[in-house]
């Protein structure tokens, strides 16, 4: 049996060779203790493991964010230590530099698509409705092993000595969860502010357009009827008319 230990964040620096070289017929156990990270890499690991016929996922500490996907592999038997956790949330993105309103709207649309894809994966094992699951992700939910079992997210709980596993529960994972929540709130605030500013700019531009056309009527009164007709035609400017 092949053993793989995913005890790190999921990112471009993560060595995926263990996952890429798996034989479909060989039994595989993946031990997980990860705060998650990059969604696309998490999905690639998910897809690589989906080809293994005899697969066990064992959550030793926490399977958070992109790492939580491994608990939802349809071909896997998922075991959680009694004091381990699952952490579920919708995808988020870090932004830097100047962004226009259309950039943010595009990013928001892409995040919605990613969130839908994640929900499609989670719902296959969930013992709850899609709406309930979506609310769980929106709230950024930390689940105990028992809660995960009741929701259908794991198949078995491994009883461990009280407190022993928690010694291996890294403080940086707890900090990562707080960081994810903070980034989500900041992104939502920026997006809302940008939408409001884009709307205000649009209103201002429309008022300016109408004012310039009204001035055009004053300058060419003999064409007033034609100008007024064009005024509300496909957003034409005074220059177009």
SVG drawing of the C-alpha trace seen along z (x, -y; Angstrom):
<svg xmlns="http://www.w3.org/2000/svg" viewBox="-40 -78 48 81">
<polyline fill="none" stroke="black" stroke-width="0.4" points="0.0,0.0 1.3,-3.5 1.1,-6.2 1.1,-9.9 1.3,-12.7 -0.3,-16.0 0.9,-18.0 1.4,-21.4 -0.4,-24.2 -1.6,-23.5 0.4,-25.8 2.7,-25.9 5.6,-24.9 3.9,-21.6 5.6,-18.5 2.9,-16.6 5.0,-13.7 3.5,-11.3 0.1,-12.0 1.2,-12.0 2.9,-8.6 0.0,-6.6 -1.0,-3.3 -4.7,-2.8 -4.6,0.7 -2.4,0.0 -4.1,-0.7 -3.4,-4.3 -3.9,-6.1 -3.5,-9.9 -3.0,-11.4 -4.2,-15.1 -3.3,-18.0 -3.6,-21.1 -5.0,-24.6 -5.7,-24.3 -4.6,-27.0 -4.8,-27.1 -8.1,-25.8 -6.8,-24.7 -4.0,-22.6 -6.5,-21.2 -8.7,-20.2 -5.8,-18.6 -5.0,-16.5 -8.7,-15.6 -8.8,-14.4 -5.6,-12.5 -6.8,-10.6 -10.2,-10.0 -8.6,-7.4 -7.4,-5.2 -9.6,-2.2 -8.7,-1.5 -8.4,-4.9 -8.5,-5.9 -8.4,-9.6 -7.4,-10.0 -7.7,-13.5 -5.2,-13.8 -5.5,-17.4 -7.5,-19.6 -8.6,-19.5 -9.5,-23.1 -10.4,-25.0 -8.9,-23.3 -7.7,-20.4 -11.3,-19.6 -12.0,-18.5 -10.2,-15.2 -12.9,-14.3 -15.4,-14.3 -13.8,-12.0 -16.5,-9.6 -14.1,-6.6 -12.6,-7.1 -13.3,-5.8 -12.9,-8.9 -11.7,-8.6 -11.3,-11.4 -9.5,-11.3 -12.0,-12.1 -10.4,-15.5 -9.8,-16.5 -11.7,-19.1 -13.1,-20.0 -13.2,-23.6 -15.5,-24.6 -15.9,-28.0 -16.6,-29.5 -13.6,-30.5 -11.9,-33.9 -9.2,-35.8 -6.4,-38.1 -6.2,-41.4 -3.5,-44.0 -3.0,-47.0 -5.6,-49.2 -8.8,-47.4 -11.6,-48.8 -15.3,-48.1 -15.5,-45.6 -12.4,-43.8 -14.1,-43.3 -17.4,-42.2 -15.5,-39.7 -13.6,-38.3 -16.9,-38.1 -18.5,-36.1 -15.5,-33.7 -15.7,-33.2 -19.4,-32.3 -18.5,-29.7 -15.8,-28.2 -18.2,-28.2 -20.8,-26.3 -18.2,-23.7 -17.2,-23.2 -20.8,-22.8 -21.3,-20.2 -18.4,-18.2 -19.6,-18.6 -23.3,-17.8 -22.5,-14.3 -21.9,-13.2 -24.0,-15.7 -26.9,-14.6 -28.4,-18.0 -29.9,-20.2 -27.8,-22.2 -29.3,-25.4 -28.2,-24.3 -24.8,-23.4 -24.4,-26.7 -25.3,-28.6 -22.7,-26.5 -20.0,-27.5 -21.0,-31.2 -20.7,-31.2 -17.2,-29.6 -17.9,-26.5 -15.6,-24.5 -16.9,-21.0 -15.8,-18.4 -15.4,-14.8 -18.8,-14.0 -20.5,-16.8 -18.8,-15.6 -20.0,-12.1 -23.6,-13.2 -23.5,-15.3 -22.1,-12.4 -18.7,-14.0 -16.8,-11.2 -17.4,-7.5 -15.6,-6.6 -14.2,-8.2 -10.9,-7.1 -11.0,-7.4 -7.8,-9.0 -6.3,-9.7 -7.8,-12.9 -5.7,-15.9 -3.0,-13.9 -3.9,-14.9 -4.4,-18.6 -0.7,-18.9 -0.1,-18.4 -2.8,-20.9 -0.6,-23.8 -1.5,-27.3 -0.8,-28.6 -3.9,-26.7 -6.1,-28.5 -4.5,-31.8 -5.1,-30.8 -8.8,-30.4 -9.0,-33.8 -7.1,-35.2 -9.5,-33.7 -12.5,-35.2 -10.8,-38.7 -9.9,-38.5 -13.5,-37.5 -14.9,-40.5 -12.4,-42.9 -13.2,-41.6 -16.9,-42.0 -16.4,-45.6 -14.2,-46.5 -16.7,-45.0 -19.7,-46.8 -17.8,-50.1 -16.8,-49.6 -20.3,-48.8 -21.7,-51.9 -19.0,-54.1 -19.6,-52.5 -23.3,-53.2 -22.7,-56.8 -20.2,-57.3 -22.8,-55.9 -25.5,-58.3 -23.2,-61.2 -22.2,-60.3 -25.8,-59.9 -26.8,-63.3 -23.9,-64.9 -25.0,-63.3 -28.5,-64.5 -27.4,-68.0 -25.2,-68.3 -28.0,-67.1 -30.4,-69.7 -27.8,-72.4 -27.7,-71.1 -31.4,-71.7 -30.9,-75.3 -28.2,-75.7 -30.2,-74.1 -33.9,-74.8 -34.9,-74.0 -33.8,-70.4 -35.3,-70.1 -37.7,-67.3 -35.0,-65.2 -32.5,-65.8 -35.1,-64.9 -36.0,-61.7 -32.3,-60.7 -31.8,-61.7 -33.1,-58.4 -31.8,-56.2 -29.1,-53.8 -27.3,-56.2 -26.1,-58.6 -24.0,-61.6 -24.4,-65.1 -21.4,-64.5 -23.1,-61.4 -26.2,-63.4"/>
</svg>
